[in-house]
Amino acid sequence: MNKLSLNLSPLLIEKLQAYSQWVVDVWDEPKEGYLLRDHAIMTLGLCGESSEVVETVEKANQTDSKDALKKSLTKELGDCLYYTVMIAKSQGYGFSSHQESSSALYNLKDLPYYSGFIAEKYKKEIRKSPDIPNIDIKAQLEEYFNVLIWCCEQHTDGFLHVMQENEIKLNDRLRRNVLIGEGNDR
C-alpha cells in the first residue's frame, strides 16, 4: 500500500488509521468499489467544507467567544478531515509518520486553495477517461493534510481532538439516521 507521509507522531498515525477505517465503514458505498459519483461527492465535499472553514472565521464577530469559534472550527475541520481521509482511502493510500519541525506557516484560508489542487487533479483524470479514476494524488493529499494538521493544531484543541469530535458527531448522526442532509446541527 502506498502511504502518505504525514507530520504526525506514530501514536497519532495509529489513531488516524483507526479513524480512517471507521470513515470507510461509515461511507454508505462501496459494495463493489467506488463509483464515479463517490469520487465527485468526496472532492466536492472537501472543497465545500474547506470553504466553510473560511466562512466560519469570516462570520465570527467580536461578540463570539474564542471558545465558540474554536468549537465551530473543530466541527468544520473535522468535516475536512473526513473527506480527505475518504479520498486517500479510495485511492488506496495509508498513512505513515514523519516527524519534522516545520517552519511552514499556513492559514485557515489555505484550505480551499489546497483542496482545489485535489479537485483539479480529479477533473483532469476524469476528462481523460470516464472510468473511475485511479489518480496519483499523493503530493496533493500530503500537502492538504499538512495544512489541515497545522490548522487543527493552531486553531483548535489539536488534530486528535478534531478527529475524535468528528467521530462523535457522525456517530450521533448515524444513530439518529441523519448522516446525509444539510446543516451542522441536524
C-alpha positions in Angstrom: 0.0 0.0 0.0 1.2 3.4 -0.9 1.5 5.6 2.2 1.1 9.3 2.8 3.9 10.6 4.9 2.4 13.0 7.5 3.9 15.2 10.1 2.3 13.3 13.0 3.6 11.2 15.8 3.4 7.4 15.4 0.6 7.4 18.0 -1.4 9.9 16.1 -0.8 7.9 12.9 -2.2 4.8 14.7 -5.3 6.8 15.7 -5.7 8.2 12.2 -5.5 4.6 10.8 -8.3 3.5 13.1 -10.3 6.6 12.3 -9.8 6.1 8.5 -11.2 2.5 8.8 -14.2 3.9 10.7 -14.7 6.6 7.9 -14.7 3.9 5.2 -17.2 1.9 7.2 -19.5 5.0 7.6 -19.4 5.8 3.9 -22.5 4.2 2.5 -20.7 2.9 -0.5 -19.0 0.8 -1.9 -20.1 -2.7 -2.1 -18.1 -3.4 -5.2 -15.8 -0.4 -5.4 -16.2 3.4 -5.5 -18.4 4.8 -8.2 -17.6 8.0 -10.1 -20.4 9.6 -8.1 -18.5 8.8 -4.9 -15.4 10.5 -6.1 -17.4 13.5 -7.1 -19.0 13.7 -3.7 -15.6 13.3 -2.0 -13.9 16.1 -4.0 -16.9 18.5 -3.9 -17.4 17.8 -0.2 -13.8 18.6 0.5 -13.8 21.8 -1.4 -17.1 22.8 0.2 -16.0 22.0 3.7 -12.7 23.8 3.2 -14.6 26.9 2.2 -16.9 26.5 5.2 -13.8 26.8 7.5 -13.1 30.2 6.0 -16.7 31.2 6.1 -16.8 30.3 9.8 -13.9 32.6 10.6 -15.4 35.4 8.4 -18.8 35.2 10.1 -17.3 35.2 13.6 -17.7 38.6 15.1 -16.3 40.3 18.1 -19.2 39.1 20.2 -18.3 35.5 19.6 -16.2 34.0 22.3 -12.9 32.4 21.4 -14.3 29.1 22.7 -17.3 29.3 20.4 -15.1 29.9 17.3 -12.8 27.0 18.4 -15.8 24.7 18.7 -17.2 25.8 15.2 -13.7 25.3 13.6 -13.4 21.9 15.3 -16.6 20.8 13.5 -15.7 22.2 10.1 -12.1 20.9 10.2 -13.4 17.5 11.2 -15.6 17.5 8.1 -12.5 18.4 6.0 -10.6 15.5 7.7 -13.5 13.1 6.9 -13.4 13.9 3.2 -9.6 14.0 3.0 -9.4 10.5 4.6 -12.1 9.2 2.2 -10.2 10.5 -0.8 -7.0 8.9 0.5 -8.6 5.6 1.2 -10.5 5.5 -2.1 -7.1 5.9 -3.9 -5.5 3.2 -1.8 -3.3 5.3 0.5 -2.4 4.5 4.0 -0.5 6.7 6.5 3.0 6.9 7.9 4.7 9.2 10.3 7.5 11.6 9.5 8.0 14.0 12.4 9.8 17.1 11.3 9.8 20.5 12.8 8.2 22.6 10.2 8.7 26.3 9.6 5.7 26.3 7.3 3.1 28.8 8.2 -0.3 28.2 6.9 -3.6 29.9 7.2 -7.2 28.7 7.5 -7.8 30.4 4.2 -5.2 28.0 2.6 -7.6 25.0 2.9 -9.8 25.9 -0.1 -6.6 26.7 -2.1 -5.1 23.3 -1.5 -8.4 21.4 -1.9 -8.6 23.0 -5.3 -5.4 21.1 -6.3 -7.1 17.8 -5.4 -10.2 18.7 -7.4 -8.2 19.9 -10.4 -6.3 16.6 -10.5 -9.6 14.6 -10.4 -11.1 16.8 -13.1 -8.1 16.2 -15.4 -8.2 12.5 -14.9 -12.0 12.2 -15.4 -11.7 14.2 -18.7 -9.2 11.7 -19.9 -11.4 8.7 -19.2 -15.0 8.3 -18.0 -13.8 5.3 -15.9 -13.4 5.5 -12.1 -10.2 7.5 -11.5 -7.1 5.9 -10.0 -5.1 9.1 -9.6 -1.5 9.7 -8.5 -2.6 12.3 -6.0 -0.1 11.7 -3.2 1.7 15.1 -3.3 -1.6 16.9 -3.2 -3.0 14.9 -0.4 0.1 15.2 1.7 0.1 18.9 1.3 -3.5 19.2 2.2 -3.0 17.0 5.2 -0.1 19.2 6.3 -2.3 22.3 6.1 -5.2 20.6 7.8 -3.0 19.3 10.7 -1.4 22.8 11.1 -4.9 24.4 11.2 -6.1 21.9 13.8 -3.1 22.4 16.0 -3.2 26.2 15.8 -7.0 26.9 15.9 -8.5 24.0 17.9 -7.6 21.7 20.8 -5.5 19.7 18.3 -5.7 17.2 15.5 -6.6 14.3 17.7 -9.4 16.3 19.3 -10.8 17.2 15.9 -10.7 13.6 14.8 -12.5 12.4 18.0 -15.1 15.1 17.9 -15.9 14.3 14.2 -16.4 10.7 15.1 -18.7 11.6 18.0 -20.7 14.0 15.8 -21.1 11.5 12.9 -21.9 8.5 15.2 -24.6 10.6 16.7 -26.0 11.4 13.2 -25.8 7.7 12.3 -27.7 6.8 15.4 -30.4 9.3 14.5 -30.3 8.4 10.8 -29.5 11.9 9.6 -26.0 11.4 8.3 -27.0 12.7 4.8 -28.6 16.1 4.8 -27.9 19.8 5.4 -26.9 21.8 8.3 -24.3 21.4 11.0 -26.8 20.8 13.8 -29.0 18.2 12.2 
